Amino acid sequence: MDTPRRTYPTLHTAYLVLLALVALLLRVLDLGGFVTLDEVSYWFGRSERLLAAIQSGQFADTAITSHPGVTTMWLGATAIWLRETLQELILLPYIPFGMSVAILRLPAALVHTAGILLGYHLLRRLLPASVAMLAALLWAADPFVLAFSRILHTDALLMTFATLSLLAALVYWQQRAHVGYLVLSAGCGALAVLSKSPGLIVLPMIAAIALLSAWEQTAPPRHPSTRYTSFALCVLRFGFIWGGVFALTMLLVWPATWAAPLRVYELLRFGVQAEGAEPHMQGNFFLGRPTDVPGPLFYPAVLALRSTPITLVGLLLLPLAWRWDGLDAAQRRTLALLAGYVLLFTLAMSLFPKQFNRYLVPVFPALDVLAAVGLWGVASATHNTQNVVFARTARLVPLAAGLLTIANAFWWHPYGVAAFNQMLGGAQTGAATFVIGWGEGMEQVADWLNVQPDITGVTVASTMQKTLQPYLRQRAQTVTPPDGALADNTGYVMIDVSHVQRQRLRPPLTDFYPHAVPLHVVTIRGVDYAWIYDVPAPVAQKVGAYFDSQIALQGYTLDTASLRSGGGLALLMQWQAATPPAQDYLLFVHLLDSSGQRISQIDIPPAGPDQPTSSWEVGRYLLWRTPLPAPADLPAGEYWLALGLYDAATFARLPVDAAPPPHAPDAGGHALLLPVRIP
């Protein structure tokens, strides 16, 4: 059997270094690239509150949230202390927001990296060394795991500590290892619960491991009653040590548990009854439609779509690898218990109406371990085949799986949160199945807005104000628009995908999405995440007529104030390109009387000589004011403006999609006819 003892120490050390580099690089590269809504809304501020409570000695005030998120806040508080220390030492007198986010996330990223290395050590005690190597690599480079290992949040910390607790318990009870593994299991179990309350699922799993192992370790004597007594004493001893370390860790890490125990109890009770038992207040989205409660199919879909192609193949091969002779009975029991943990956690989370992808991330390291067994087991089982070429190729499967896993992780980087299984349709299928958009892509929105020449003179109406504002340049401002109308100085509107999926858009934003042409679209792996719209200046008359589906006249204002003094008319036109114009076009404007007689005309570039149509940016509004000659003694009454676009070389007019109004005069075809009144 391929065991850890048969591997070469040099190979083990080299692999440990490789694993550390892969895990660390994927977790710290571009760490402050974007910020999630929960971080900027909750966890950064909660970390500051925890630090203030600890520094002031107000330990009861460490009871802050019902998650309870204690490990998250401790790591955030550590990062805040580090940031302040660097500033006090004048090592970093000015810290940009992106760097600040990276510092706040760094301790958590390091904890997850250390967790993978420790997990690899535990896996080597439980499984063949080659399987442990592949399993740790799948864990380290899983994009879904990475997504939440790179932010300051609760779910990934629950994942890391719960996984370590289970693995350490399995090492202790199945390998009869040093009691330190039991202590490690209990401590990590407490940290899992302190990270997020679903960590309590670890407790029945630990109990099951302990009961099964204790029963096996008390060999049947001649008198069965003696075995029962030995079994009970063994369980009590294990329970006393594990429970004692668990309780001590809770007391040490969360001071509120002894400073204000009733407050902690009420906080946790509220979290289960009021929060977990209610759908998310912002709504949800599943299988292409908005919904409050996705239902029982939600988490099975998460398991499938959030897996990687390599992991999915490994899981499908697992039944074939189960009888692989490289596994003994204890190792199969380990795998069965890990599979039981995945099922138990998934079923438990399915009972609650509040459901999100990230709630299931704690089971993905276990899935990666099971997938590694499937891949390596089937590859090893083919070694004895008579087909030499096939046997040699099969030996390369685990190596190829590891390399493809690393490549896949870097391909999604830094948007692991947007990663979905490419075998099942990838990002497009994920966006059609689950709610997406948690702050990713807002830095791209900011990058585009920051180079607009007018950005500091206008405001941006945004559905993601908290995650966008920090990345905007100085004096650029984004606001959440009130229902009704945009502020007068609004220059741009930004709408994110999650609001569209949940159908949470309200006027005036519904005037833009999906009706208006966006000025810029931010995409991640082929999926639209944000739409930026130019806000048109007010005009007297809205039109919305399209010429050859390329150019739209969105509105106009006809000023007659200077007509009687001999200044003629002034025409303000508002244009917009719906698609890139094919060439430069000219505009004709004819002033006609009610019988169709031409009074005056102009032929000009529609937005002036400095903005030929071939240079127009799709979605951008262009205003152009031009004089329109008219005699000062023009009789008051009803008139018509006939206008259109044409090719200056051939004089061929572009077709217009607006039919002439009733009783409109003949303007020669392909002309937009607009009724006007001259006072």
N, C-alpha and C positions, 0 to 999 in steps of 0.2 A: 504493500500500500504506500502511496506517495504521501509521506508525512513530513512535518516540519523538520524532523531530525535528520532527514536524508538530503535536505537542501544544503548547498554550500554557503558558509557564513559570508563569503565575499559577495556572492550573488544576492543574498538576503540584504546585506548592507546597501549594495548598489540599488536594489529595487526600492528599499526604504527611502533613499535619497530621491529617486525618481518620483515616487509617490508623493513625497513631501513637496517637491517642486511643482508637480502638476496640480495638486490640491491647493497649494498656496497661490500660485500664479492665477489660476482661474478664479480665485476668491478676492484678489486684491488689485488686479489690473483694471484700470479705469473705475475705481471703486466709487467715486463720487460723480459718475457721469450723469445720473438722474436720481431723483428722490421720489419715493413713493408717497402716496397720499396719507397713509397711516403714520408713517414716520414723522412727516412735517406737521401733521395734525395732532398726534398723540405722543409717540414714543420719545421724541427729542425733548419735549416739555416734561414728560413724566420722569425722564432720567434726571433732569435738572431738579425736580421736586424731591426725588429720592436723595440726591447728593446734598441738597439743603437740609433735609431732615436728619441725615446722618451727621453732618458737620455741626448742626445745632443741638444734637442730642435729643431731638424730638422723635424718638423711635416709633411711637404710635403713628406718626404721620407717614411711615413707610407703607402703610396700608392705603394704596393709591387707586388700584383698579382691580376689577373682579377677575381678570384673566388667570392668575394674578400678575404675570409678567415680571416677576421679581428678578430673575436672571437677566432678562432683557434690560431692565432699568439699571442693574448693577454694572453691566457692561457699558451701557450708555454713560452712566455716571463716571466710570473709570476714564472713558474717552474725553468727557468734558473736563475732568481734572487734568488730563494730559494736555489738552488744548490750552487750558488756562496757564498751565505751567510753562509751556512753550512760549506763550505770549509774555509772561512775566520775565522770562529769561531773555526776552527780545530775540529769541531764535527765529520766531515767526511773528514779526510785529503786525503783519496784515495777513489774514487768512481768508482767501476767497471762499464763497459758499461751497463750491464743489470740493475743495480741499477739506473744509469743515465737515461735510457729509462723509468724506472718506475717513477722517479721523474718528468720527462718531461710530462708524461701522467697523473699524479695524479690529477692536478687541473681539467682537463677535466672529469676524472672519477667522481670526487666529484660533479661537476656541473650536470652531468647526474643523479647521485643519488639524489641530491636535487630536480632536475626536476621531478623525479618520485614521490617523496613525495609531492611536490606541486601539481602535476597532480592528485594524489590520493585525495587531499583536494578538488580540483575542481570537480572531478568526483563525489564525495559525494554530492556536491551541485546540480549535474545534473541528477544523476541516483539513483536508490535504493542502499542503503549502501552496501548490500551484493554483488550486481553487481559491484560496484566501487571497492570493496576489491579484487574480482577475476580479474577484468580488470587491476588493478595496478600490481598485481602479474604476470599476463601474460606479461605485458609490461616489468617489472623488469627482468624477467627470459627468455625472448625471445632470443635465441642464435644469431639470425641475428642482432638484436638490440645490444646485448652485444658485438658482434664482433667489432662494430665501436664505441661503447661507451668506449672501453678500449684503444683506440689509439688517437693520436693527429692528427685529420683530420677534414674535414668540414661537411661531410654528417650527422653524428650523432648529431652534434650541431644544424644544420638546423632542424633535426628531433625534438629534444627536445624543441627548442624555438618556432618552428611553431606549435607543438602540444599544448604547453602551451598558445600560443596566441589565438588559436581557442577555447580552453576550457574556458579560462578567458572571452573571448568575449561572449560565450554562457551563462556563469554564469551571466554576467552583464545584457545582453539583455533579457534573458529568465527568470531569477530569479529577475530582477529589483534590483540587488544587489548594493553594495556600489560602488561609482565611482572609487575606488581603483582597482577594477577588470578591468575596462576599461583602466586605466593607465597601469596595468600589461599586458594586451593584446597588447597594442601599443608598449610598451617597448620590449616585447618578439618578436613581429612582426619585429621590427627593427633589433634585434639581429639575427633573422632568415635570413633576407636579408644580413646582414653583414657576416653571416657565409658562405652563398653560394647564388648566384643569383637566383636559382629556388625558393628561399623563397618568391619571388614576387608573387607566386601563392597564398600566404596567403591573399594578398590584395583583390582580387575579392571574396574570401570566407568571409572575414570580412565584405565586402560591402553587400553581400547577407544576412548575418546574421543581419546586422544593418537594412537593408531595410525591411526584413520580420518582425522583431521585432518592428520597429517603426510603421509600418502599423497596427500591432495588438494593439499597445499601444495607438494609436489615435482612440478611439472608435467613430463609425459613429454618428455624431450629426444630427440635423434636416437638416442642410444645408451642402451638400457634399463639397462645396468649402471651408468651414471652416475646414473640415477634411484634405483636401489637404494642406492647409496652416499649420495646426498643424504638419502634416507628414513632410513637408519640413523643418519646424523649428527644429523638433526633429532630423532629419537626419543631418542638418547643425550643430547642437550642438554636436551631437555624433562625426561627422566628424572633427569638430574643435578640440575637445579634443584628439581624437585618432590620428589624423594627426599631431597635435602639439607635442604630446609626441613622436610619431614615428620620426619626424624630429629632435627633440632635442636629442633623443638617438643616432641617426646617427651622429650628430655633435659632441657629447661628446665622443663617443666610437671610432670614426674614425677621428682623427684630420685632415687628408688630405682633408676631405670634405669641410673644410673652409680654409685650408692653400693652397690647390692646387685643386680647384674644377674642372677645365678643365682637369687636369691630371687624376682625378678620373673618369670623364666622358669618356675619351678616353680609359682608362683601362677597364672599364666595357663594352664599345662598342666592344672593341677588343675581350673580353671574349665571347660575344654572337656571333659575326660575324665570327671570325677567329678560335675560339676553339670549341664552341658548335656546329657550323654548319659544322664541318669537322669530319670525322671518326678519331678514335684514331690512332696516328702515329705508334704504335706498333702492330696494327691489333687487331682482336677480334676472338672469337670462339663461335659457337652456333650450337646446335644439331649435334655435332660430326664432324664439319668441320670448318676450318678457314674461316673467312669472315671479311670484313671491316664494313659492316652495317648489323647487325642481323635481323632487320625488325620488323614488327608490333607484331609478336608473342613473342618477347623477354620478355617484361615486364609482360604479363600474365603468362608466364612460371616462371618468378621470383616470382610473387605473390604465385604461387602454391608450387614451390619447396623450397622456403625460409621460408614458414610458418612451424609451428610445427604441429605434428599430432593433438594435442589438439586444436590449433587455427583453423585448417582446419575443424575439426568436428564441432566446434562452429559456424563457418561461414556457413557451410552447414545446420545447425539447425536454423540459424537466421530467415529464412522465417516462420518456424513453431512457433518461439517464438514472432513473431511480434505482434500478437494479445493477447499476455500474459496480463492478467489484472493487473499485477504489474507495467505496464508502463502507464503513462498518455500521453496526446497528445503532451505536451511540450517535454517529454522525447523521444517520437518517432521522433519528429522533430529534436532533437539533434542527434539521430542516423542517420537520413536521411542526415543531413548536414555533418556528419563525413564520411558517405559513399560517398557523393558527392565530398568531398575533396579527397578521395582515387581515385575516377574515374578521377577527373580533373587533379590531379598531374600525374597520370599514363599516361593519354592521352597527356598531355603537354610534358612529357619526351620522349614519343614515337615519337614526331615530329622531334627530333634531331638524326642525324646519329651516334653520339658518345653515346654509350649505355653500361652501366655496371650494375651489380647487385646492387652495393652500392648506385647508384643514386636513387633507390626506397626505401631505408631504411626509409626516412621521413614518409611514410604512415603506417608503421607497428604498431606503438602505436594505431592508429585509428583502424586498423584491429583487434588488441588484444581487444580493447573495444567492438567492434561489436561481436567478438567471445564469449566474456564473457556474453553478453546478450543472445546469442543463447544457450549457455550451461545452464546458470541459468534459463532462461525463460522456456525451455523445461522441466528441472528438476522440477521447481516449478509448472508447469502446470499439472504434474502427481500426485501432492499431493492429489487431490480429487478423484483419482481412487479408485475403490472398492477393488482392489488387494492390500492388505496391504503390502505384501512383496515387490511388485514392487514399491509402493509409498515410502517405507523406503529406498529401494535401490536407488531410484531416488534422494533422499535428499543428498545422499553421492556423487553424481556426481560432484558438484562444488568442494568439498573438495578433491576428487580424482584427479580432473583436476589440482588443484593447486599443489598438491604433485608431480604429474607426470611432471608438468612443471618445477618445481625446480630440480627434478631428471634428467630430460632431459638436462637442462642447465649445470649441473655439469658433465653429461656424455660427453658432447662436449667440456667442458672446458680443456685447454684454447684456443681451436681451434674453436670458434664460427664461424669464417670466413669459416670454412670447413663444416658447418652444413647444411644439406638439409633434407627435410621431409622424415622420414623413411617409411611413408605410401606409398610414391611414388618412393621408391628405395634407399633413403638415399644418402650417400656420393658418391656411385658408379654412380647413375643416375645424380647427380649434376656434377660430373667430366666429364660425357659424354655429358652434355648439355651446360655448361658454362666454360669459362676460369677460371682456378684456379691457385693458387700459387702466393702469393703476398709478400712472405717472411716467411710465416709459414713453419716450418720444417727445416729451415736453421740452427737453433740452434741444431737440432738433427744431421745434417750433420757435424757441427763443433764438437759436442761431439764425434762423431766417428773418425773424422780426428785427433782430439787432442791427442788421445791415440795411434796413429800410431808412431812407434819408429823413422821413418825417416821424420816426417812431417816438422821439422825445417830445413831440408837440401834440400827440394824440394819445388816447387811451385804447387799450385792447379789452374788449368785452370777452370774457373767457368762462368756460365751464370748468376749468381746472386752475383756478387762480392761485391756489396754494403751492402747486407743484411747478407752475410756470414762472411766477414772479421772481423767485430767487435767481433764475438764470438770465433774466433780462438785464440789459445794461443800465447804467446809472441814468436816472430821470425818466426811464421808460416805465409805464405803469399799466398793470392789468387789473380789471375789476370784475366782480360777478354782477352781471346786469340785473336790475330789478325787473319783475314782470311788467310788461307794458311797452315801454319805448327805451331806446338807447339814449345815453347822454349825448348832448350836442357835440362834444369833442371826441366822440368815438371814431377812431380811424379804421380799426380792424375788429373782426369777430373771429374767435377761435372756438371750435366745437370739437369735443373729443368723442371717441368711439363708444365709450361706456354709456354716455348719456343718450346716444342714438340707440344703442341696443336696448336699454331699459325704457326707452320712449319717455324720457324725462325732460325733453326740450319744451320750453314754453315761449310764447311771444315775448320779445321780438326775435328770438333766435330761430323760430320756425319760419321766419321770412327768408332765412338764408339756407338752412339745410332742410330738405334736399333740393330746393328750387333754384337757388342762385349758383352761378359758376364760381368755384373756389379759385382763389388767387394762387394758393399753394396747398399741396396735400403731403402730409408726412406719412410715410409708409415704413413698415418694419416687416421684412421678409415677404413682401408682396401684399401685405394687408394694410388698408388705410386705417391710421390711428388718429389723425387729426386733420381738420379742414380749416384753412384760414381764408377769410373772405374780406374783400375790400368793402368798406362802408360807403355807399354813395352819398354825395352831397344832396341836399334837398332841391328838388326842381318842382315847378308849378304843375307840370303834366307828366304822368307816367305813361310809357308807351309799351316797351318790351317787344319790339318788332325785330325780327332777325332777317338779315340779308345773306342768302345762300348758306344759312346755318353757320356762318363764320363770324359775323359782326352784328351786334345788337344796338339799336337805338333804344336806350332804357328810359329816356325822358327828355323834356325840353322846357324852356321858359321863353316866351316871346314878350319882350319889353317894348311897349308902345309909347313910353313917356316922352321921348324926344321926337316923335313923328311930326307933330304940328309945328315944331320949331325948325323943321327942315333937316333933322338929324336921321331921319329914316327909322327903321326898326332894328332892334338888337335881338339876335337869336342865340340862346345858350343851349347847347346840345350836350347830352351825356351819353357817351359811347362805352361799349365793352366788347372785347373779343371773346367769343365762346370757344373758338378753336384758333390756332395760329393762322392768321390771314395769309393766303397764298401769295399775295403780291401787294403792291401799292395801288390803292384805289382813290378815285376822286369822288367828291360829293357834289351833286347838283341840288339846289333848292330853288323852286319856282313859287312865286306868289301869284295865285290865280284868283280871279273873281268868281262869282257863283256860276257864271256861264262857261268857265274854263279859259277865259282870256288871260294870257300871261301879262302880269303887271311889271314884274322884275324877276331877275334871277342872279344866282351866283354859282360859280364852279370853283371849288377849293378842296384841299385835303381835309377830310372830316374832322381831324383834331389839330389842324394847323400844319404849317410847313415843317416844323421841327419834330413832328411826331407822325411820320408816315405809317400807314397801316401795317406794313411788314415788320415794324419794330414793336407793335403792340404786345403787351404781356397778357396772356389769357387770364381773365378774371379781374383785371385792373380797370377801374372806371377812369375815363378821361373826359374832362370838361373842356369845351371850346366855345368861346363867345365870338360871334362874328356879326358885323353889320349886314343888314339886308335892305338894299335901297327900296324906297317907296316915296311917292310924291307927298308933300306936306298937305295937299288938299284932297288926299284920298278920302272918299266918302266913307262915313261910318257904316258898318254892316258886317255881313258874314263873308269870309274869304276862306281860301284853302292854301295850305302849304303842301306842295308836291316835292318830295325829296327821295333820293336814292343814291346808290353807289354804282360806279361804272369803271370799266377798264379804259384808261386814258389812250391806249394805243388803238383799240378796236371800237371804242364807244359802246361796247356791249354792257347793258345794265345787269346787275345782279338781281336775281329773283328775290322777292320779299314775301314773307309768310303771312302778312296781314292783308286780308281782302279789302277792297275799297268800301267805305261806308255807303249806305243808300244815298242816292241823289248826288254823289260825288261826281265831279266833272272828269272827262277823259284826260289823263296825263301822259298818254303814250305807252302805257304798260310798264310793269316792274317799277312802280313808284308807290311810295307810302303817302297816302293822302290824309292830312290832318286838318280838321276844321278849326279856324281861328276867328275871333271877333275883334274888329277894329273899332274902338270907341270914337 
